[in-house]
């Protein structure tokens, strides 16, 4: 079985090849390089490489420096908060990256083209999640500030002996531009041991035709000194706790023109056109790996070992290896299962056996590997659709398997790992704490949740202690799996499973392989608590009910005011207004809010808020006028008040918001939020609807996305209990963002309301049907909202599971609610695959 082999992501071993990144990495761009929509950052996979193109970051063209400044940041992030993107262990303490230099740069001055690496971690000293890994806090180890600078351009007009751009490794010690190394010379407060190699960088002696990536960066996490009083004799932090990297970032700056120009011998322009994406600057990434030691990493950099790549084989084989391992964890862990997933369990075992044959086949093709990987992932998702908690899981008590004790929150607060909150422990059922299960994603087929109570959210300390903390943004991530088929779940958070020991709640690092009777202490019941919620009069009063948009518009105060005694009128003054407190979002200066009318399906004129994108706009401070809007555009609007330093500020100073726009929500009373809206263009969609909480309360921020909504006609609605807990929660500002606007488009919003029950939500439509998806081609449109597969077609078809079981037949449009898993939608010869989470 795969467990006997090195497996990506197991015990600290990682092999993030391009194929592995495509299979299961979460890659996101930072905010840099997004000044012009037509020149924004992008990346694509080309064979064994990720090709990454930055975007225009500074619109000032400087001919003497080489054109526009292009910049981008790309993040490899953890999929579920708290799990980590990589967990560095003593077995594999050295992180190594293989990358290229910035290519096709047009910089004309030294040092104007460069890239760097940054690491963010779950701080083992404070418990804070996803924060900068410091260069000196907590002992420190780097010897540089925040980021590890890797490469800078040296003489852009010169080439080295291999015909490559002239560069130097920025943190080098000595004069060798092809090698940079830092070794800890002394025992000191910053590094763990004398003579530790802290980092090592090398430019490989290869041309681009030999390898598109020629820079190696190795970082030794074993060199981090443990500053805790709990430090072991080695003083290495990694010997006491694994180092959980929440995300790894690469930053990239260079210069280039966006135009391709040819001139004749007189300097006159012969050809001038916009560059293609292939002609812009770019940087290649080949892999991230972990090694057993710095010595092993350095010794791997030979031509015989393909400069660290190892033996040449199909990269999809490593991805299949990982998929096999994940399947084996499920197969071994559910040997005692005896519920409705028996058929799915048997199917998973068969799929695993077939895939293992492919893995061991010496001449397996890429298509065979990819098919085996897809089949395994689909089989795991199908199995977990049975053993995941019910999709209706919202507000519950957590009890031990014998129903004798429950999870409760102690009355007295404690401080641990920089958190102050009430510890969770096991106690009498009468003291049980009801918790809202907030779904936040899927991890390897398992539903993942944050747990929130009316008095705070559950966070996890580094030793596994659970605390209920007011208003924290560090909510811990939990998964639950039905281990026996009868509703007894494991409870996992981070790297710990929890179990009952007397009245204590203890942790283990792996679910034990034991008999059914022996695993009872490791199992919990999840018992519905919603019926036991009895809100007080205060919790029922003063709750947000609706924005109806039937009143008159008001002047937007952020478009006109006095600065230094002089009146300044913004270009949008008189174009955009306020309606029910909603006004343009100044982060998107092309946004316009006004009042408009749209006909109902009965022909009645409805008073609506009308959101549009202006053709031209001024910068937020009025220093740049008449900027042209680039389509597709994304206007947005806001409701907020705060402490503004001047009238045109985009955000309150210091993030301080007052209660001028405060609304109270309590999903235990008014559970559903709905919005009736229609776009004039089928590409227009609601991007995100944010609610920001009042600080120093138990409320937490949350965001609504159209992909998670259910629909009744043109009314979209969300179950607020999937985002926040019961209790009266104050929110001091709201943001509403869109996507997909073309010139002259508009989004009409008839109302935004809350409702007590799903049955109370009306089914209403505008004069013409709203379309929220682009055509998929062949007359078939498919998209998912929540657990519903929405199919738009005029033909007959069917929905199947991946193992061929028919879920539904249809003729024309259908909205089919299903269990989580992979599904196939077939209409005639057209097939679409969708994943329902």
N, C-alpha and C positions, 0 to 999 in steps of 0.2 A: 504493500500500500504506500501511498505518497508520503505518509508520515515518516518513513524510513529515509526519505531523500531530503535535501535542502529545499525548503519551501519558502517562497517569497512571503515576507510578513510574519514568519514564525521564529520565535526565540531571538529576534533582533536581526535576522538575515533578510536583506532586501535586495531586489534586483529590478529596479524601476526602469525597464527598457521602454522604448516607444510603444511596443506592443502591449506591455503591462499597463502603461499609462492610458492607452486607448481603452483597455478592458475595464479598469476600475479606479483610475485616479480622478480626483476632482480638481480641475485646473480653472483658475479664475484670473482675470485681469484686475490690477489696481486702477486707481483713478487717473494715472498719468497718461499723457499722450492722446487725450480725447478732446482736443480743441476743435477739430473739424471732423464731422461725421464721415466724410468720404475718405478720410485718411486716418481712421482709428486703428488701434492695434489689432492684430489677428495672429492666429497660428494654425498650422495644419501639419499632418503627419505625412512624411515622405519616406516610405520604406522604413529603415531603422532609425530615422531621425524625426525630431520635432523641429519644424522650421517656424521661427517666431519673428514677426515683422512689427516694429514699433509704430507708434502714431505720432502725428505732429503735436508737440507739446507747447511750442512757442511760435505764434503766428508771425513774429517779426523775422523777415528774410534778411539774413546777413551774408552778403556775397563774399566778403573777405574771410568769413569763417567756414563757408561751405554750404550755406543755404539755411533751411529751417532746422530748428532743433527737434529731432525725433527722440521720443522717450517712451518707455513702457516698463511696467512691473508685472511679472507673472507669478502667481502663487500656486503652489501645490498644497492643497488643504485637506484636513481630515474630513471624512464624509459625514460623520456624526460627532457633534461636539463632545469632547472629553475622551474620545477614543485615541486621538493622535494620528497624524499622518505617518510617522515612523516612531517606533519605540526603541531607543538605543540601549543595548544591554552589554554586560561585560563580555559576552561571547563574541559580539560584533560591534566594537566601540568606535570604529573608524568609518566616517561618512566620506564617500568619494563621488565626485561629479565629473563627467566627461562632456565638454562643451567646445564650441568654436569661439573665435574672436568675433566681434561685430564685422560683418562682411558688407561689401558694396557701400562702405562709408565714403562720404565726400568731404570729410573734415580737412581743413587746410592749416590748422594749428595743432601743435602737440598737446596731448592730454585731453582733447575734446571728444574723444570716443572711448567709452569705457563700460565695464559692467562689474557687478558685485553680487555677493550672496548674503542673505540675512536669514537668521533662524528665530523662530518664536516657539515658546514652550509652555507647558503647564507647570508653573513654578512650584517645585517641591518644598520650598521654604514657606511660601505664603498661601499656597493652594489656588492662587489666581490662574485662570485659564487663558491661554492664547495671548501671552505678553512677550515683549522683547526679551530674548535671552541676553542678559547683561554682560558687559565686559568686565565688570568688577563686583556688581551686587551678588550676594550669595557666594562670595569667594572669587568668582570671576575666573577667566582663563585665557581670554583671547590676546589681550595686549593691543587691541584696536577698539575704536568706538563703534558700537552697535553692529556695523556691517563689515564684512570681509571684502575689501576691494581686491579685485582679481587682476583686471587688465586695463591699461590705458594705452592710447595710441602714442607712438614715439615720434616718428618722422613720417607723416602720412604720404609724403612724396617718394619715400624710399621703400625698397623691398629687401628681404633678407636673401640668403643664398638659395633658399628653396622657392623664391618667387612670391613669398607671402608678405602681407602688410607688416611693416615694422612696428612692434609693440614692446612694452615692458610689463613684467609682472609687478603690480604696483606695490605690493608689500615685501618685495625682495629684500634680502640682506646680502650685501655684496654687490658686485657689478655684473653678474650673469643675468641677462634679460630672459634667458630660457628656463631659469630655475629660481625658486623662492622657497625658503624654508625657515621656520622658526623653531628653535629648540630651547627649552627651559634650562638655563645654565645653572640656576641656583634653586635651593629649596626656599620658597617665599610664600607670601600670602595669596598669590594669584594662581599658582599651578600646583598640582598634586605631588609630583615627584621630580627630583632632579633628573635632567636629561630626557624628559618627555618631549617627543616631537609634537608640537602643538598644531601646526599646520604645514602643509607641503604643497607646492604648486610647480608644475612642470609644463613646458611647451614641448610636445612630442615632435620628433624629427620626421614628420610626414608631410606630404603635400596634400592639397585638397582632393586630388584624384585618388589618393590612398585612403584618406579618412576625412570626412567632413567636419570632424571635431578633433582638435589637436591640443586642447588645454585640459589638464588634469588638476583638480582641486581636491585635496584630502584634508579633512578636519578630524582631529583626535578628541573625541568626547571623553576619553579616559583621563584627559589632562585637566578636567574641571575639578577644582579643589572643593572639598566639602567643608563649609564654614560652620556647619551645625555642631552643637555640643554632642550630637549622636554620632559624629564622624568615626569611621573605623580606623584602624591603624594605618591603612594605606593613604588616608585622607582623600581618596577618590570618591566623588559623589556617586559615580556609577556603581561602585561596589555596595552602596547602601540602598539606593533606589534606582530603578530604570529611569532613563531620561526620555520623557515623552515630548516629541517635537510636534506641535500643533500644526504649524505650516512652515514651509521653506519657500523663500522668495528669491527670485533673480531680478536685478534691476539693470537697465540697459539704456545708455544715452549715446547718441551719435548725431551727425548732421548730414543733410542731403537736400537736393532740390526735388520737388514733386514733378518737375518737367524734364523730359528728355529733349536735349537740344543738340543739333549738329550745325556747325558753322563752316563757311568756306575759308579759303586762305586769307581773305580780307576781314574775317571776323564777322561777316554777315550771316544771319540765321538762314539755314537751308531747310531744316526740319525742326518743328517745335510742337510737341504733343505731351499730354499727361502720361506719366509713367504707368506701366502696368504694375501689379503687386509683385511680380517676379523681379522687377528692376529696382525695387526699394531696398534699403538696408535690411539686413536680417541677421539672426543668430541661430545656430543649430544647437540642440541639446540631444545627446545620445542616450545617456543613462545616469541614474543615481544608484550607487551600490553601497553596501556595508561590508567591511573586512574584519578579520579576526585581530589584526594589528596593523600599525602603520608600516611595519617592515614588510608584511605580506602584501599590502597595497602597493608599495613602491616596487617590490620584486615582480609584481604582475605586469609592470609596464615594459614589456619586451615585444619585439616584433613577432617572436614565436607565439606569444600569447595574445596576438592581435591587439597590442597596446591596451591591455586590461579587459578586452571583450571576452576573453576565454575562447574555448573551442567554438568554431562556427557551426551553428545549427539553427533550425527554424525557430525564430523568437516566440512563435505561438506555443511551442512545446512548454516553455516555462510558465506561460499563462494557464495552459491546461493542467500543469502540475499543481498550481495553486487552486484551481477549481476542483481537482480531485481531492486535495486535502480538505477543502471546505465541505465537500460531500461526505468524506469519511468522518469528520467531526459529528455531522448530523447522524450518520448511520450508527456510529458507536454510542452516541449520547442518548439515542432513543430506542435502545434494545428492549427496554421495559414498557414501551408504549403499546397500548392496546385499544386505541380509539378509532375514530372515523377515518384516520389518515393511513390505515393499513395498506390500502391500495397504492396511495402516493408513496409510502415508505418502500414498498416492494418495487415500484417503478423507479424510484431513486437508486435502489441497489442495482437494478438491471442497467440503468443508464450509466452508473459508475463503472460497472464491469465492462460495458462496451467501450467507454472512454479510456479505460485503463489499457485495453487492447490497442487502441490508437496510440496512446502514449508510448507503448513499448514496440511499436511498429517502426522498423528502421527506415522505411521509405514513405512514411506518412506525408501527405500533402498539406499545404496550408488550409485548403478547403476542409480536409478531414479534421484537422485540429480545431478550426473555427466552429465546425458543426458540433463536435464533441463538447466544446466549451459552452456553446449556446444551450445544448441539451441539458447539461449539468445544471447550469444556472436556472433554467426554466423548471427543472425537476425540484430543485431546492425551494424555489419560490412557490411552487405548487404545494409542496409538503408544508411549508411554513404558513400557507393560507389556512391550514387546518390547526396548527399548533400555536399560531399567534393568538393573542387575546381577541375577544370579540370586537368587531368594528364599532360596536355601540358602547364600548368601554369609555366612560367619561369621568365619573365621580365615585370613588370607591374606598372601602377599607381594605387593608392588607392584613390577612390573618394567617397564622401558621396552619400547617396541614391538618392538625388535630383540632382546629377551631378553638383551642384553649386560650391563646394569647393573640394580641394584635399589635401592629405598629402604632406607637403613640409618641407624642412630643412632650419631653419634660418641661416643667413650668419654668425652671431657672435656666437662664442663658449661660453659655460658656464661650470662651474665645479659643479658637484653634485654627492654625494655618491662616491667620489674618481674617478669619470669619468670626462673627459673633452671632450665635443663634441657639435655638433649642435642640438638644440632641434627640435623635430618634432612637427608640429602644422598644423592647417587647414588654407588654403589660396587659392588664385586664381589658377585656373586650369593651367594657363600658367607657374606657378612656381612649379608645381608638381614635386616631386622627383621620378624617376623611380627606382624600387627596384627589385632585383633578389630574387625570392622565392626559397630557398634552402631546399628541403625536407630532414628531419633528422629522421623521424620515424613516428610511429603511436601511438596515445594515446587514448585508449578506442574506437578504430575504426576511430578516426579522424586523418587526415594527419596533421603533425606538421612541421613547417617551421622556418628557420632563414631568416631574411631579410637583404640583403646585397646590398649596392650601390657602385659605383666606388670610392667613397670617404670614405667608412667605412662600419661598420656593425651597426645594430640597437641593442642597449642595453636598458634594463629597470631598472630604479631607484626604490628604495623601495617604493616611493609614487606613482608609476605608470608612471612617466615622461619617455618619450622615447627620447634617444639621438643617434645621428649618430656619432660613434667613430671610428677613424682610427685603423685598425689592431687589434681590441680587440678580445680576446678569449672568451668573456662573451656574445656572441650573444644571444639575448632573443628568446624565443620559442613562436611562434604564431600558433593559429589554426583559421580556417575560416569555417563556415558552412552556406550553402544556406538556409536561413530561410523561404523563400517564394516560392521557386521553379522557380524563374525567374531571378536568378543571383544577389540577394541582400544578402550579407554575414554579419554575425556578425564578430567581430574582437576581439579575446581574447588573452591576453598575461599574463602568470603567473596566478595570481588570479583575474585579472581585465578584464572586458569588457570595450570597449571604445565607446563613443558616442559624437555626435555633439551638442554643446551648443553655438549658435552664431558662432563665429570664433574660439571657444575654443575646444580643444580635452579633454574631461573629462572621468572619470572612475567610474564604479560601480562594486560591488563584485559579482553580479549575474545578468544574463539576465532577464529583467523584464517580468512578465506574463501580457502582455497588448494586446490590439487589434492590428490588422494589421496596422492601421493608426498611432497609438501611438508608434509603435516600429520603425518607419522610422528613427528617429535620431540615432538609434542603429545599423543601417545597412549601408553597404558600397558596392560600385561597385569595381570590380577588372578589370582594363582596360589594354589591351595589349599595351606595350610601345616599343616592340622590333623594330617595323618599324620606330619609331622616332629616333632610335640611329644612329647618323652620326659620325663615328669615325674620329678623326683627322689623318693627315698623320703620326704623331708620334705613335698614337695608332695602326696603321696598319703595321708599319715597325718594323723589328727586332724581329718578333715573332718566337717561336719555330716551326719548321716544321717536323723534323724527326731525329731519330737515325736509320741508315740503317744497321750497323754492317758488312759493306763490307770491311773495312780497315784492317790493320794489328794490331795484339795485341802489347801492350807495357808492359814494366816491371811495376809491381805494386809497387809503392814507399813505401807502408806500410809493405813490407816484408823484407826489408834489410836497415840497417842504422848504424849510429855510436852513441854509448852511452858511456859517460865518456872516450872518446878517443879510445874505442875499437869497432870494427865492429861486429854487431850482425846480424846474418842471421836467419830468421825464418824458421821453417820447411816447410812452404808452398811456400817459394821462389822457383820459377821455375815451380810451379804447378798451380798458379793462376796469371792472368794478367789483364790488362786494355784494354777495347774495347769501343771506342767512349766515354771514360771517365768513364765507368761503371767498378767497381771492387768489390771484395768480401766485405761483410759486417762483420766488426770485432766483432760485437756483437754475430755473429754466426760463430765461428772460423772454422767450417767444410765446409764453403762455398767456392766454387771454380768457377772462371770465366775464360772461354777460348773461342776460336773460333772453330766452328764445321760446318759440312755441313749436310743438310737433304734434301731429294728429294721432289720436288713439285709433285702435282698430275699428272703432265705431264712428270715426270721422270727427271727434271732438278735439278742439285745440287745447293742448295741455301746456300749462306754464312750466318751463323747464330751466334748469341751469344749462347754459350752453358754453362748452369748453372748446376753444379753437387754438390754432397756431398762427401767429402773425407772420406776414411775409418778411418783414424786417423788424429789428428790435435794437434797443440801446443796451449797452453793458449795464450791469447792476448798479454801478456808481455813476453812470452818465458820462464817462470819459470817452467811450467809443460809441458812435451813433450810426444808425442805419445798417446794422449788420444783417446780411441776408440769411434767412433760415434755410437750412439744408434738410431736404426731405429724404426718407420719412422722418418726421419729427415726433417729439414726445412731450407735449404740454402736460403740466400738472398744476394742482392747486392746493391751498393750505388753509387751515383754520388755526391760528395761534396768536397769542399775545406774549409780550415779554419785555425785557429791558433792552431797548435798542439804543445804540450810540448815536444813530441818526436815522432819518425816516427811510432811507433807501437800503438799510442793512438787509442782507439775505437771511440772517439768523440772529437771534438775541445774543447779546454779549455774554460770553461765558456759558451759553446754553441755558441761561436762567429764564424760565417761562412763568408768567403769572397765570391767574385763573380766569382771565377774560374769556377764554374759549374752552373752559373746563366742561367736560361731560362726565357723568357717572354711569358706569356699566355694572350690571350684576346678572350674569347668565343663569344664576339660580332662580331669577325672577323673569327677566326678559332675555330669553336664551338665544334668539336668532337675530342676526342683522341682515337686512336685505336692501338691494339697490335695484331700481328700475332704470335701465339706460339703453340707449341705442346709438350706434355710430353710423355715419353716412357712408362709410367705407367699410367693406367686410374685413379689412386688415386691422381696423382699430380694435384694441383690446385694453382692458384694465390691467395694468402692470402690477401695481401693489397699492394697498390701502393701509397706511400706517397709523397707529395710535401710540402716542408717547405718554408715559405715565407721569404722575406727579411724584417728584422725588420725596424720599423719606417716608414712603408709604409701602404697603405690601403689594401694591400693583406692579405689574411688569409690562414692558413694552410688547407689542405684538403687531403682526402684519398679516393682512388678508390678501390672497392671490386668487386670480380667477380660476386657475387650474384646480383649486380645492373647493370651488363653489358648486352648489347644486342649482338647477334652473327650473323655473316655472314660466314658460313663455319668455318674455324679456326681463323677467325678475330673477336676479341672481341672489343667492342667500348662503350664509355661513352659520354654522353652529358655533357660537362663541365659547362653548365649553370645551372646544378642541384647542383653544388658545389661552384662556385665562380661567382662574378658579371662581367658584361662587364667592359672594361677598360684594359689598359696594366698593368698586374700584375707581379712583379718579384719574382722568386723562386730560392733560392740559393742552394738547395740540394734536392735530390730525393732518395727514398728508395723503393726497390722492394722485397717483401717477398713471400715465397711459403710454401706449406704444402704437405705432403704425399710421400716424396721420400723414396724409398727402396734402397738397395745396387745396385750400377751400373746404377741407373736411371739418366736421364738428362731431362732438359727442354730446348727446342730450341726456340729462339726468332728470327724471320726473320727480323722484323722491328717494330718500334714504331713511329707513325706518327700522325699529326693533320690534320683535314679536315674542309673545310668551310661548307659543307652540308652533310647530311646523305647519299644522293645519290652518293656523291663522294667516299664513302668508298667502296673499292672493296670486292667482295666475293672470297676468296682464301682459298685453302686447301693444306695440305701436302699430301704425298703419301698415308697415311692411315688416316681414320677419327679419329679426336681427341675425347676422351671421358673424360668428366669432372666430372662424378659422379660414385659412386660405385653402383653395382647392388642392387636394392631393393629386389630382389628375385622374383621368379615366372615369370622371363622373362620380368619384367616391371621396367623401370627406370623413375623417375619423379623428376624434379627440376625446380626452378623458377628463371628467370633472369628478373629483372625489373617487368613489367606487363605481361610477357610471361610465360605460362606454357609449359615446354618442356617435351614431352613424348617419350620415346624410347621403342619400342616394335615391334614385327613382327606380332602381332595379331590385330584384330579389337576391338574398344572400343569407349568410349564417355566421355566427361567432363560435369559434372552437377553442378548447384548451390546446396546449402544445402536444398533448398525447392523442389528439384527434377526437376528444369527446365534444359533441355539439352542445353548446350552452343555450343558444337561441337561434331561431329562424326569423326572417323578416322579409317584408316586401315594401321597400321605401324606408323612410326615416324611422330610426328606432333609438331608444335610450334604455340600455340594459344595465342594471346593477348586478355586479359580480363580486366574487371573493378576490382578494389580492392574488396576483400571479400574472403570467404571460399569456396573451390571447392572440388568436389569429382571426382577422375579419376577412371573409372571402365574398366577393361579388363578381360573378362570372369568372374571368381569368385574372382579375385584379385581387391581390392579396396585400393586406396591411398587418403588421405586428404591433401590438400595443402592450405596455406594461402597466398594470394597475397596482398601485402601492397601498 
